[in-house]
Amino acid sequence: MGLSSHRHLLRRDGSAILGDVTLPSPCKHAFLAVACIATLLMTACGAPKVTVTPSSSTSATAAPTAAAQPFAGAGFRTNIPAGWQDQTNSQSALASLSGTGTVLMLLASPDHGVIVVRITPQPVADDQLAQYLTSITAVGATGVSPAEPVDVDGVSGVLVTYVVTPAGGAGQETEAMVLNQTGNTYEIALTTAQADFSQDAMGLQEVLDTWKWG
C-alpha cells in the first residue's frame, strides 16, 4: 500500500475449621450420606438449565481483543488491532461521534483513541476529494496539513491531519482520508489525544495494511 510522506508513521507512500464436633454413629453416618446423595440428585434434576445463545454480531460491550481479529464491514474487510475494542454496535459510542454519513466501523484504543470508517451522505467526485476533506475539517483546527495522496488496497485517495484543542483541554489530533470505491466515498479517520497519536497511528496502520475491498 502506498502511503504519503507526512512526518507520522502512517504517511509513508493490548477449608473448613473443625471445632468440638460429635461424630455420628455408623448408622447415622450412613443415613446422612444417603440423604446428601438424594438431595444432590433432586437439585440436579429440579434446577433449571441455563443455555447461552451465541451472538451473531459484535457485542456492544465487546472486550478489547487479545490478538488481531477480523472485521467485515459493508464493502470491505480488515483486522481489529490487538488491544482495540470493536464498538460498532455500541449505541452510546456511536452517539458520541460527530460528523455525518453512515458509520461502518468504530474501534476504540486502550487510550481512548477512535478509528471511524463511514460512507459519506453523498458520493464525492474524485477531483473534489481534497476540497471535501477541507470542508469537514473541524472548526478551529490548527496545523492542518496539505492534502496528501494515500493508497488503500490499490484505491487512491487523499488525507489530511490536523489538531483541535478544546478550551482548557488537551489537543486532539486527527488523520482523515477519503477515497472512492464502487460508487461510494469512504471516510477513514483516526482521532486521539495528541500525546498518543504515534501509538494509535500504528493501530490505523494495521487497519490499512490488512484492508481488502469486497
C-alpha positions, 0 to 999 in steps of 0.5 A: 500500500502506498502511503504519503510522506507526512512526518507520522508513521502512517504517511509513508507512500493490548477449608473448613475449621473443625471445632468440638464436633460429635461424630455420628454413629455408623448408622447415622453416618450412613443415613446422612450420606444417603440423604446428601446423595438424594438431595444432590440428585433432586437439585440436579434434576429440579434446577433449571438449565441455563443455555447461552445463545451465541451472538451473531454480531459484535457485542456492544460491550465487546472486550478489547481483543487479545490478538488481531481479529477480523472485521467485515464491514459493508464493502470491505474487510480488515483486522481489529488491532490487538488491544482495540475494542470493536464498538460498532454496535455500541449505541452510546459510542456511536452517539458520541461521534460527530460528523455525518454519513453512515458509520461502518466501523468504530474501534476504540484504543486502550487510550481512548483513541477512535478509528471511524470508517463511514460512507459519506451522505453523498458520493464525492467526485474524485477531483473534489476529494481534497476540497471535501476533506477541507470542508469537514475539517473541524472548526478551529483546527490548527496545523492542518496539513496539505492534502496528501495522496494515500493508497488503500488496497490499490484505491487512491485517495487523499488525507489530511491531519490536523489538531483541535484543542478544546478550551482548557483541554488537551489537543486532539489530533486527527488523520482523515482520508477519503477515497472512492470505491464502487460508487461510494466515498469512504471516510477513514479517520483516526482521532486521539489525544495528541500525546498518543497519536504515534501509538494509535497511528500504528493501530490505523496502520494495521487497519490499512495494511490488512484492508481488502475491498469486497 
